[in-house]
Amino acid sequence: MRHPVVPCEILPETKARIDQFAESLREAAPRIGEHGLSNAEFWESGLFGAAVERLRGQQAASTAIKYGFVRSILSQLKIAGEIAEFDYTGTGERHDFEVIYPDGFKVAIETKGCLDGNNTNIFLRPASADEFVIWSLCQNPGADPRHNVWSGIHTRLGAEVIHRKERVDTLVVWDMICGTVGRPCPKLVAEPNRAVVLSDGKTVPPPCLYLFPRTVPDARNNPHPRCWSMNELRFASSLSRVFGTNATEAVSVSIEVRMSGPDVERMTTFSVNGSIIAQSGWTKLSRAR
């Protein structure tokens, strides 16, 4: 990888702030609460580790904040007249949201976390969808966005698309931490007036959009399919118009495949406005688990 595939990054000061707070929390832990244990008994009991694991599980399992962010964005699209309706479908379907355009065009949205986990591999494009969107919402300000996007696209999504012949049209990388103190957005640092205020009062930066191949790559029959352009994708175009992602900022994700003896190999190329910003080497198809 020669160039970052996403503009934001985990800043040294953010990492230092997290590390310092974690150390302060560890030092204060024996004095928190009414457990009635001495300092030695507290650490021997494993109470601190168990509490941390419980909080991690609760955070990972919590979808209310993520879904709330998606709903606020979709509501803004509806207010702007871009879409007609949207519905939460997560309780009965593999995907989480359906977006309906005034002409009946349907977009299915599957929400994910930080993209570097096994959950990224689990998706199913519904047969009724005209477009299929995966939306990464990372709730961890200590995560490295550049690692997550690279890992999520090359190691996970790309491999699944090839192996399962399951087309993904657009990846949206955009969440409730984007543009905050925990994860400043370089787009707003350069141009603060690009921020959009949602109807609920929250200010958001333009989203990062990744445009995937129009068809499923196949080593024998379709080794290097063309990527979608922004104006060919309804949902990406709607986000661009309402939230200000320029067409020249959208990243094209080209996936090329070939046979190497009995193995399938793939190469992922990230391009912006026709210029390559990052590229993998040829990688044997091995689905991340």
N, C-alpha and C positions, 0 to 999 in steps of 0.2 A: 504494500500500500504506500503510494508516494505522496498522497495528499489527503487531508481529512475528508471523510465522506459526509460529514455533517458539521456545520459551522460552530456549534456550541461545544464546550468541553468542560470537564470538571476543573475548576480553577484551584491553584495551590492554596490560596487563602481559604477556600471552601473546605478543602480536604483537611487543612490545619485546624479549622474551627471545629469540624466534626471530631477529629482526633482528640483535641483538647477537651471537648465536652464529654466524650466517651471516658477519658481518663478521670475527669472530675466526678462523673457519675459513678465510676467504679470505686473511687476513694470514699465517696459519701454513702455508698450502698448499705454498709452495716448499720448506719444511723437512720435509715429511711424506714418508716412504718413502725408497727408495734409487734414485731415478731418475737420479742423477748429473748433473743439469743445474744450471747457474748460475741465479740468480734471473731474469735476462733471458731465458735460453734456456727456462726453465720456462714463462713467460707467452707467449713466442713459439710454443711447441710446441702450445698448445691442450690440453695434458694435463688441466688442471684442468676445463675445460668438458666435455671428453669423459668424464672420470670422473663429473662431476655428472650428465650425461645418462644414463650407464650405471646409476647408482644410482637415478635417477628411473624408468627403465624397469623395473628389477628390483622397485622398490616397487610400481609400477602393475600389474605382471604377477603379483605375489605374491598368491595367494588363500588360502594356508594359514591366515593369521591370521583373515581374514574368515570362512572356512568353519568354523574352530575355534570362533569366537564363536557362530555360528548353531547349531552342533551342541550346544554347552553349554546354550544356551537351550532347544532342542528336547528335550534330555535332561531338563532340569528339568521341562518340561511332561509328559514321560512319567512321571517319578517321581511327579509330583503326580496322575497318573491322568487328566489332561486328554486325552491322545492315546494311541493304541495303539502306533503305530510311526511311524518316519520314515526316509527313505532319501535318500542323495545321488544325484542323477540327472544331474549336470552334464556328464558325459562323453558321454552319448548323447542328451540332450534339450536344448532351448533353455532350459528352466528348470533350477534347481539342486537343489531339494529337493522331495520329496513328503511330506506329512504325512497319516497315515491315522487317523481317529477310530474308536472302538470299534464304531460302527454302519456303518463303511465309507465315511463321508463323506471326500472327498479334497480337500486343499488343495495347490495348486502354488505354490512360492515361487521367485521370480527375484531374485537378489541383484544390487545395483548399488553403485557407489561414492558419490561426493559429490553426484550428481544434476545437476551443471551441465555435464556432458560429453556427447558424442554417444552414448556407450554407453547412456544412459538411454532413448534412443529405440528401442533394440533389445529387443523382448520379443515373446513369442508365448504367448497363453493356450492351454493344451492343451485339447483337446475333452473330455478325461476329468475335468477339474477342476471341482469344485463351487464352489470359491472360488479366486481368483487374487490372490496377494499379491506386491507388489514391496517389497523390503527394502533400504533405503539404509544402507550401512556405509562411512563416510568415514574413511580411515586418516590423513588429513592434519589435524593439530591447528591448522595455520595457515589452514585453509579457513574461510570465513564461513558458518555453518550457515543463517543467515536468507536470505542470497542464494541458497544452494544449494537450499533447500526451495522458495522462491518460483519460481526459475528452473525447477527440476525439475518442479513441478506445473503451473504456468500455461503456461510456454513449451514444455515438452517432453511430459510425460505427457498433459496435457489435449488438446494438439493431436493426438497420436497416437491417443488414444481416439476422437476425433471422425473423423479422416481414415480410419483403418483399421477403425473399428467394432469395436474390440478392448476389451472391458470389463476394467477393473481394479477390484477390490473394496476392497482396503485397501493403504495405503502405511505401512510401518513405518520410522521414522527412529530408529535405535538401533545403536550400535556399541561396540567395545572401548575407545574413548577417552571415551565418555560417563561423567561422574562422576569423571574423573581430574583431576589438577592442570592438564593441558593443556586440558581442557574441563569445568569444573565444571558440575554440573547444578543449576539453580535450585530444582528440586523438593526435592533433598536439602539444599540450603542452608537452605531454609525448614523442612523436616521430615526431619532425618537418619534417623529411624527407618523411613522408607519404603524404604530400601535393602534389597536382597535378596542374600543370600550364596548363590552357586551351589555345586554339589557339588564343583567344582574349586577352591573357595576364593575365587574372584573376586567382588567386590561390584559390583552393578549398580543403577542407578536405574530407575524406571518408564520404559517406552518411550513415545515420542511416536507416536500413531496418527492416521491420516488416513483418513476414511471417504468413499469415492467414490460417484457415482451408481449406483443399482440397475440402470439400463439405459443404453444408449449414447445420448448426446444427438444429436438430428437436427433440423436447422433447420426442416424442413417437417412432420415427423411426431411429433417428441418433443423440443420445444425446451428444456424445463426439467425433466428427470426428478428425482424425489426421491432424496435420498441415503440410504444405508443407515444404520440406527441400530446402536449397539454390540451390542445383544442380538440382532440379526438376523445377525450375522457370527460364525461359529464361532471362527475363529483370533483375531480381535481380542478376543473375549470371554475366550478362554483366557489370552491375555497379560494381560488386565486382572485376572483372578482371581488368577493366580499372581504377577504382578509389580507389581500395585498401581496401574495407570493407572485413575483414576476415569472413569466414563462422562461426567462433566461436563468432563473435560479433553480428550476425543477431539475432533478437529477435523473438521467436516463440510465437504467440498469440493464445492460446488455449481457445476456447469458449465451455463451457459445459452447457447444458440446462436440466431442469427437470420440471415436473408438481408439483405444490404445491396447492392442491385443484383445484380451477378453474383457477389459475394463472400459467403463465409460468415464471420460474426463470432462471437466467443465472449467471455463474461465469466465470470471465476472469482471465487467468493465463499467466503471462509473464515469459518466460524461455530463458536463454542464455546457449548454449552448454550443455543442459540437466539439468541445475540447475534453480530452481524457483527464480526469483528476485523480483517479485511482484505478488500479487493475491488479487482479490476483494472478498468480501463475496457473498453469494447468494443474487441476486438483482432481484426484480420483473421487468418483462419486461414492461418498460414504455419508449416510444420513446421521446427523448428530443426535445423540440420545442423552 
